[in-house]
């Protein structure tokens, strides 16, 4: 942060403030790039697994298909629609997540990218990954309930356990998501009103 009139001023080493800042923060850029790549790689693997599972589950619907018409046997049940919709939401959101993380992995990691571009991709990627995990658990729970709805003593505990991965993901990743969002879009040091010197 410098006064506008000093942006192009040179110091004793003939460096502008921008060049000096870049020189002093080379290691920070490398650390940020390494962290972004590791996080994006891990999340890409998870997203790709969800895509595979959700894509396959559409063709192996609960109860199977009618041999004569080819339509799903439980097509008229409301829970079957819950299964199909949540499966589609999970598939589309995990695909979006993987594309965002691939965008991070293929980024040029320039200094300016760390200001808006990379954090925005990370926010979208983590948010859509959370949505896909939650929708996947809804699809699983609805399929389970369709199949063995008469034995609630086993269905209810399993559906309760399906909420564990969602809770764990929120517990581990939500603080990171909030921190990235606040540092990217919240009021930072550059938005504060600076007292003008006369």
TAPECOR-V609615 format. One record per backbone hydrogen bond with DSSP energy under -0.5 kcal/mol. CO is the residue of the C=O (numbers start at 1). NH is the residue of the N-H. If there is no record, write none. Layout:
co | nh
CO | NH
CO | NH
This chain:
co | nh
3 | 6
4 | 7
6 | 9
11 | 14
15 | 11
16 | 20
17 | 21
18 | 22
19 | 23
20 | 24
21 | 25
23 | 26
25 | 29
26 | 30
27 | 31
28 | 32
29 | 33
30 | 34
31 | 35
32 | 36
33 | 37
34 | 38
35 | 39
36 | 40
37 | 41
38 | 42
39 | 43
40 | 44
41 | 45
42 | 46
43 | 47
44 | 48
45 | 49
46 | 50
47 | 51
48 | 52
49 | 53
50 | 54
51 | 55
52 | 56
53 | 57
54 | 58
55 | 59
56 | 59
56 | 60
61 | 64
64 | 73
66 | 70
71 | 66
72 | 75
74 | 77
77 | 81
78 | 82
79 | 83
80 | 84
81 | 85
82 | 86
83 | 87
84 | 88
85 | 89
86 | 90
87 | 91
88 | 92
89 | 93
90 | 94
91 | 95
92 | 96
93 | 97
94 | 98
95 | 99
96 | 100
97 | 101
98 | 102
99 | 103
100 | 104
101 | 105
102 | 106
104 | 107
110 | 113
110 | 114
111 | 114
112 | 115
112 | 116
113 | 118
116 | 120
117 | 121
118 | 122
119 | 123
120 | 124
121 | 125
122 | 126
123 | 127
124 | 128
125 | 129
126 | 130
127 | 131
128 | 132
129 | 133
130 | 134
131 | 135
132 | 136
133 | 137
134 | 138
135 | 139
136 | 140
137 | 141
138 | 142
139 | 143
140 | 144
141 | 145
142 | 146
143 | 147
144 | 148
148 | 151
150 | 152
151 | 154
151 | 155
152 | 156
154 | 158
155 | 159
156 | 160
157 | 161
158 | 162
159 | 163
160 | 163
161 | 164
161 | 165
162 | 166
163 | 167
164 | 168
165 | 169
166 | 170
167 | 171
168 | 172
169 | 173
169 | 174
170 | 174
173 | 177
174 | 178
175 | 179
176 | 180
177 | 181
178 | 182
179 | 183
180 | 184
181 | 185
181 | 186
182 | 186
186 | 188
188 | 191
188 | 192
192 | 194
